[in-house]
Amino acid sequence: MSFSALHSSCVPPEQRFDWWRDLITQDVAPTRITSEHTDDFVAGAGAIGLGRVQVTTLSFPPIRSERTPALIRRSDPDVYELALNTGGDMWITQARGEARLGAGDLGVWNTSRPFDGRGLKTAGNGCSRAVMVHLPRTELPFLDSTTDRLLATSTPTHRGTAAVLARFLRHLVAEAPGMTDQQRERLGPAVWELAVAFLADRLDAHAYAPPEARTRMLLARVDAFIDANLADPALTPSAVAAWHHISVRTLHTLFRQRERSVAATIHHRRLERCRADLENPALRGSTVQAIAARWGLHSPSAFSRAFLAAYGTPPGQWRRAALGRPDPPAGGGAGRAESQATSHA
C-alpha cells in the first residue's frame, strides 16, 4: 500500500510536459498526449494504493489524450477507468459514445479500447482536475458487453449512489495523506463496493452481482451514508434503514458480522470525529460543547461521560494534552476548571 503526490514544479519548466506524460504512461496507461502548454506544463499527479483498487488524482492544463490501437497493443492494464471530474470541463469519446464531463460528473472508459479525451481551458488557474478509480475488468461482476454500455457517458452526482461515491472519493483524497498504509488498505473494499454499486445502479444490473457482493455493496453504502450524516442528530438505525429501503431488522442482521451494532457504530464514529476536532489546532477557538454538537451530540454532560468512557480522559483534558496546554492545578478548582473546559475549552 502506498501514497504519493507529485507536481511538475519538481522538474525544470522545459522538462515538465515529458515528465508528466511519462508519469501517466506508467501510472495509468500508455497514452498519446498533446498540448499547447508544453513550454511550462503545470500539472500534478497522485497515487493512492488501496489494495485491490488503485486511485489516481490528476491536475493538468488543456490537453488532448488519445489511446490508439498501437498503444493498446504495446501495453494494456485491462481496467475500466471510473473518473470523477473535480474541476474544469472534459470531453471523452469511445466506442460510439461521446460525453462532456462537467465539474462533479462521473465518467467511464476502458483502457482496452481506443479513446479520445480532451481537458478544456477552465477559469481560474486553467487546470482540469480528476480522481480516477482503476477497476480491473476481470474482477467486475458484470459482462463486458454490459459494462461497455457506460463507455463515454456522463453521470451527475447530486443524488443516489453517484452522490455517495463522489462524496467518499473527495473525502478519501483529502484524508489519504495523513493515513497509514494499513488505514488506506482498509478503505479499499469500501471504494470497490461503492464503485460496483454505482455501476450496478447505472446498468440496472444488480442481478449480475452474487449475493455476497450485493451484501458488501449495501454495507458500503450504509457506511458511507452514516459517515456523511454524523452531524444529523436524527441519524438513527431507523433513519438509516429507511434511507436504504430496508427494514431495521435487516439492517441489524447486516451488522451482526461487525464488532459494533448500528447505533454503537454511529456513536463511536461521532466520538472519533469529536476527538479529531479536539486535537485540531485550527479549532481551538471552538468550545468542546460546540464540537460535540457539530457531530450530533447535543447533551454536554452525556458527551463528557461518553468521551471519558471511550478514551479514559474527559474531553477538555484530552484537548489540553493534545494541544500542549497545561492542566489546571489540582484541588477544589480542578472540577470547576474541567467543567468550564467542557463548555469553553
C-alpha positions as CSV (number, residue, x, y, z in Angstrom):
1,M,0.0,0.0,0.0
2,S,1.3,3.5,-0.7
3,F,0.6,7.1,-1.2
4,S,2.4,9.6,-3.4
5,A,1.8,13.1,-4.6
6,L,4.0,14.7,-7.3
7,H,3.9,18.1,-9.1
8,S,5.6,19.2,-12.3
9,S,7.3,22.0,-10.3
10,C,9.9,19.4,-9.2
11,V,11.5,19.5,-12.7
12,P,12.7,22.3,-14.9
13,P,9.9,24.0,-17.0
14,E,11.2,22.7,-20.3
15,Q,11.0,19.1,-19.0
16,R,7.7,19.2,-17.3
17,F,5.5,18.0,-20.1
18,D,7.6,15.0,-20.9
19,W,7.8,14.2,-17.2
20,W,4.1,14.3,-16.8
21,R,3.4,12.3,-20.0
22,D,5.8,9.6,-18.8
23,L,4.1,9.6,-15.4
24,I,0.7,9.0,-17.0
25,T,2.1,6.2,-19.1
26,Q,3.4,4.4,-16.1
27,D,0.6,5.0,-13.6
28,V,-2.5,4.9,-15.9
29,A,-1.8,3.6,-19.4
30,P,0.4,4.4,-22.5
31,T,-1.4,7.4,-24.0
32,R,-0.5,10.0,-26.7
33,I,-0.8,13.4,-25.1
34,T,-0.6,16.7,-26.8
35,S,-0.9,20.2,-25.5
36,E,-0.4,23.9,-26.4
37,H,1.3,24.3,-23.0
38,T,4.4,22.2,-23.3
39,D,6.8,25.1,-22.7
40,D,5.8,25.2,-19.0
41,F,3.4,22.4,-18.2
42,V,2.0,22.9,-14.7
43,A,0.4,19.6,-13.7
44,G,0.2,17.2,-10.8
45,A,-0.5,13.5,-10.1
46,G,-1.1,11.5,-7.0
47,A,-1.4,7.8,-6.4
48,I,-3.4,6.2,-3.5
49,G,-2.8,2.5,-3.0
50,L,-5.9,0.7,-1.6
51,G,-5.2,-2.9,-2.2
52,R,-7.3,-4.4,-5.0
53,V,-8.2,-1.0,-6.2
54,Q,-6.0,2.0,-7.0
55,V,-6.9,5.7,-7.2
56,T,-5.1,8.4,-9.1
57,T,-5.5,12.1,-8.8
58,L,-4.7,14.4,-11.7
59,S,-4.5,18.1,-12.4
60,F,-3.4,19.4,-15.8
61,P,-3.8,22.3,-18.3
62,P,-5.8,21.9,-21.6
63,I,-4.6,18.7,-23.3
64,R,-5.7,16.1,-25.8
65,S,-5.3,12.5,-24.7
66,E,-5.5,9.6,-27.2
67,R,-5.3,5.8,-26.7
68,T,-4.6,4.3,-30.0
69,P,-4.7,0.6,-31.2
70,A,-0.9,0.6,-31.3
71,L,-0.6,1.8,-27.8
72,I,-3.1,-0.7,-26.6
73,R,-1.1,-3.5,-28.2
74,R,2.0,-2.1,-26.5
75,S,0.6,-2.3,-23.0
76,D,-2.9,-2.6,-21.6
77,P,-3.7,-2.6,-17.8
78,D,-7.1,-4.1,-18.7
79,V,-9.1,-1.8,-16.5
80,Y,-12.2,0.3,-16.6
81,E,-11.4,3.9,-15.5
82,L,-14.1,5.5,-13.4
83,A,-13.3,9.2,-13.2
84,L,-14.8,11.9,-11.0
85,N,-14.2,15.3,-12.6
86,T,-13.4,17.7,-9.8
87,G,-12.7,20.8,-11.8
88,G,-13.0,22.0,-15.4
89,D,-14.7,20.6,-18.5
90,M,-13.6,17.3,-20.2
91,W,-14.7,15.5,-23.3
92,I,-14.4,11.8,-23.8
93,T,-15.1,9.8,-27.0
94,Q,-15.0,6.0,-27.0
95,A,-16.8,3.2,-29.0
96,R,-19.9,5.0,-30.2
97,G,-20.3,7.3,-27.2
98,E,-19.3,10.9,-26.6
99,A,-19.8,12.8,-23.4
100,R,-19.0,16.1,-21.8
101,L,-18.0,15.8,-18.1
102,G,-18.6,18.9,-16.2
103,A,-17.2,19.5,-12.7
104,G,-18.8,17.0,-10.3
105,D,-19.7,14.4,-13.0
106,L,-18.6,10.8,-13.2
107,G,-17.4,9.2,-16.4
108,V,-16.3,5.7,-17.5
109,W,-13.9,4.5,-20.2
110,N,-12.0,1.3,-20.9
111,T,-8.2,1.1,-21.5
112,S,-8.6,-1.9,-23.8
113,R,-10.4,0.2,-26.5
114,P,-9.3,3.3,-28.3
115,F,-10.5,6.6,-26.9
116,D,-10.0,10.3,-27.4
117,G,-10.2,12.7,-24.4
118,R,-9.8,16.4,-24.0
119,G,-9.3,18.6,-21.0
120,L,-10.6,22.1,-21.9
121,K,-9.5,25.5,-20.8
122,T,-11.0,26.5,-17.5
123,A,-11.4,29.6,-15.4
124,G,-9.0,30.4,-12.6
125,N,-5.7,28.7,-12.9
126,G,-6.8,26.9,-16.1
127,C,-6.3,23.4,-14.7
128,S,-8.7,20.5,-15.0
129,R,-8.8,18.1,-12.1
130,A,-9.9,14.5,-11.8
131,V,-10.0,11.5,-9.4
132,M,-9.7,8.2,-11.3
133,V,-10.6,4.8,-9.8
134,H,-8.9,1.9,-11.7
135,L,-11.2,-1.1,-11.7
136,P,-9.7,-4.4,-13.0
137,R,-12.0,-5.6,-15.8
138,T,-11.9,-9.3,-14.9
139,E,-12.9,-8.7,-11.3
140,L,-16.1,-6.8,-12.0
141,P,-19.3,-8.8,-11.6
142,F,-20.7,-7.7,-14.9
143,L,-20.3,-8.9,-18.5
144,D,-18.0,-6.7,-20.6
145,S,-20.9,-6.1,-23.0
146,T,-23.0,-4.8,-20.1
147,T,-20.3,-2.5,-18.6
148,D,-19.4,-1.2,-22.1
149,R,-22.9,0.5,-22.2
150,L,-21.4,3.1,-19.9
151,L,-18.4,4.0,-22.0
152,A,-18.1,7.7,-22.7
153,T,-21.2,8.6,-20.7
154,S,-21.6,11.3,-18.0
155,T,-23.4,10.9,-14.7
156,P,-24.2,13.8,-12.4
157,T,-23.5,13.2,-8.7
158,H,-26.2,15.1,-6.9
159,R,-28.1,12.0,-5.7
160,G,-28.1,8.3,-5.2
161,T,-25.0,6.1,-5.3
162,A,-23.3,8.6,-7.6
163,A,-23.5,11.2,-4.8
164,V,-22.3,8.7,-2.1
165,L,-19.4,7.6,-4.3
166,A,-18.4,11.2,-5.2
167,R,-18.5,12.3,-1.6
168,F,-16.5,9.3,-0.5
169,L,-13.8,9.9,-3.1
170,R,-13.4,13.6,-2.2
171,H,-13.0,12.7,1.5
172,L,-10.5,9.9,0.6
173,V,-8.3,12.3,-1.4
174,A,-8.5,14.9,1.4
175,E,-7.6,12.4,4.2
176,A,-5.3,10.0,2.4
177,P,-2.0,12.0,3.0
178,G,-2.5,11.6,6.8
179,M,-3.4,7.9,6.8
180,T,-1.2,5.0,7.4
181,D,-0.8,2.2,4.8
182,Q,-3.0,0.0,6.9
183,Q,-5.7,2.6,7.2
184,R,-5.7,3.1,3.4
185,E,-5.8,-0.6,2.8
186,R,-8.9,-0.9,5.0
187,L,-10.7,1.6,2.8
188,G,-10.0,-0.3,-0.4
189,P,-13.1,-2.6,-0.1
190,A,-15.4,0.4,0.5
191,V,-14.1,2.1,-2.6
192,W,-14.5,-1.1,-4.6
193,E,-18.0,-1.8,-3.4
194,L,-19.2,1.8,-3.9
195,A,-17.8,1.8,-7.4
196,V,-19.5,-1.5,-8.2
197,A,-22.8,-0.3,-6.6
198,F,-22.7,2.8,-8.8
199,L,-22.1,0.8,-11.9
200,A,-24.9,-1.7,-11.0
201,D,-27.3,1.2,-10.5
202,R,-26.4,2.8,-13.8
203,L,-26.6,-0.5,-15.6
204,D,-29.7,-1.8,-13.7
205,A,-27.6,-4.9,-13.3
206,H,-27.9,-5.8,-9.7
207,A,-28.8,-9.4,-10.7
208,Y,-25.3,-9.9,-12.1
209,A,-23.7,-9.4,-8.7
210,P,-23.5,-12.5,-6.4
211,P,-25.4,-12.3,-3.1
212,E,-22.2,-11.8,-1.1
213,A,-21.2,-8.8,-3.3
214,R,-24.7,-7.3,-3.1
215,T,-24.4,-7.5,0.7
216,R,-21.0,-5.9,0.7
217,M,-22.3,-3.2,-1.6
218,L,-25.2,-2.5,0.7
219,L,-22.9,-2.3,3.7
220,A,-20.5,0.0,1.9
221,R,-23.4,2.3,1.1
222,V,-24.7,2.2,4.7
223,D,-21.2,3.0,6.0
224,A,-20.8,5.9,3.6
225,F,-24.3,7.2,4.5
226,I,-23.5,7.1,8.2
227,D,-20.2,8.9,7.7
228,A,-21.9,11.6,5.6
229,N,-24.7,12.2,8.1
230,L,-23.0,12.0,11.5
231,A,-23.8,15.7,12.2
232,D,-27.5,15.0,12.0
233,P,-28.9,14.2,15.5
234,A,-31.8,12.4,13.8
235,L,-29.3,9.7,12.4
236,T,-30.7,6.6,14.0
237,P,-30.9,2.9,12.8
238,S,-34.5,3.6,11.7
239,A,-33.4,6.5,9.6
240,V,-30.5,4.5,8.1
241,A,-32.8,1.6,7.2
242,A,-35.5,3.9,5.8
243,W,-33.0,5.7,3.5
244,H,-31.8,2.4,2.1
245,H,-35.3,1.0,1.7
246,I,-34.7,-2.0,4.1
247,S,-36.2,-3.0,7.4
248,V,-34.5,-2.2,10.7
249,R,-34.3,-5.9,11.3
250,T,-32.4,-6.4,8.0
251,L,-30.1,-3.6,8.9
252,H,-29.3,-5.2,12.3
253,T,-28.7,-8.5,10.5
254,L,-26.2,-6.9,8.2
255,F,-24.2,-5.6,11.3
256,R,-24.1,-8.9,13.1
257,Q,-20.7,-9.6,11.5
258,R,-19.4,-6.3,12.8
259,E,-17.8,-5.5,16.2
260,R,-20.5,-2.9,16.9
261,S,-24.2,-2.6,16.4
262,V,-25.7,0.1,14.1
263,A,-26.3,2.5,17.0
264,A,-22.9,1.8,18.6
265,T,-21.3,2.4,15.2
266,I,-22.9,5.8,14.9
267,H,-22.0,6.7,18.4
268,H,-18.4,5.5,18.0
269,R,-17.8,7.4,14.8
270,R,-19.3,10.6,16.3
271,L,-16.9,10.3,19.2
272,E,-14.0,9.7,16.8
273,R,-14.8,12.9,14.8
274,C,-15.1,14.8,18.1
275,R,-11.7,13.5,19.2
276,A,-10.1,14.5,15.9
277,D,-11.6,18.0,16.2
278,L,-10.4,18.4,19.8
279,E,-6.9,17.6,18.6
280,N,-7.1,20.1,15.7
281,P,-5.3,23.4,16.5
282,A,-7.4,25.1,13.8
283,L,-10.5,24.5,16.0
284,R,-9.0,25.7,19.3
285,G,-11.5,28.6,19.2
286,S,-14.5,26.3,19.2
287,T,-15.8,25.1,22.6
288,V,-15.9,21.5,23.4
289,Q,-19.7,21.7,23.5
290,A,-19.8,23.2,20.0
291,I,-17.6,20.4,18.7
292,A,-19.8,17.8,20.2
293,A,-22.9,19.4,18.8
294,R,-21.3,19.7,15.4
295,W,-21.3,15.9,15.3
296,G,-24.8,15.4,16.6
297,L,-24.1,15.1,20.3
298,H,-26.1,17.9,21.9
299,S,-26.0,17.0,25.6
300,P,-22.8,18.3,27.2
301,S,-23.0,16.0,30.2
302,A,-23.8,12.9,28.2
303,F,-21.0,13.7,25.8
304,S,-18.5,14.1,28.6
305,R,-19.5,10.8,30.2
306,A,-19.3,9.0,26.8
307,F,-15.9,10.5,25.9
308,L,-14.5,9.6,29.3
309,A,-15.8,6.0,29.0
310,A,-14.4,5.7,25.5
311,Y,-10.9,7.3,26.0
312,G,-10.3,7.3,29.7
313,T,-10.0,11.1,29.8
314,P,-12.5,14.0,29.9
315,P,-12.7,15.9,26.6
316,G,-11.4,19.1,28.0
317,Q,-8.3,17.4,29.5
318,W,-7.8,15.4,26.3
319,R,-7.8,18.7,24.3
320,R,-5.3,20.4,26.6
321,A,-3.0,17.4,26.4
322,A,-3.3,17.2,22.6
323,L,-2.7,21.0,22.1
324,G,0.1,21.2,24.7
325,R,-1.8,23.2,27.3
326,P,-1.1,22.6,31.0
327,D,-3.8,21.0,33.1
328,P,-5.4,23.3,35.8
329,P,-3.9,23.0,39.3
330,A,-5.3,20.1,41.4
331,G,-7.6,21.0,44.3
332,G,-11.0,22.4,44.7
333,G,-10.8,24.3,41.4
334,A,-10.0,21.3,39.3
335,G,-13.5,20.1,38.9
336,R,-14.8,23.5,38.1
337,A,-12.0,24.1,35.6
338,E,-12.8,20.8,33.8
339,S,-16.5,21.8,33.8
340,Q,-15.6,25.1,32.3
341,A,-13.3,23.4,29.8
342,T,-16.1,21.3,28.6
343,S,-18.1,24.4,27.8
344,H,-15.4,26.7,26.7
345,A,-12.1,24.8,26.0
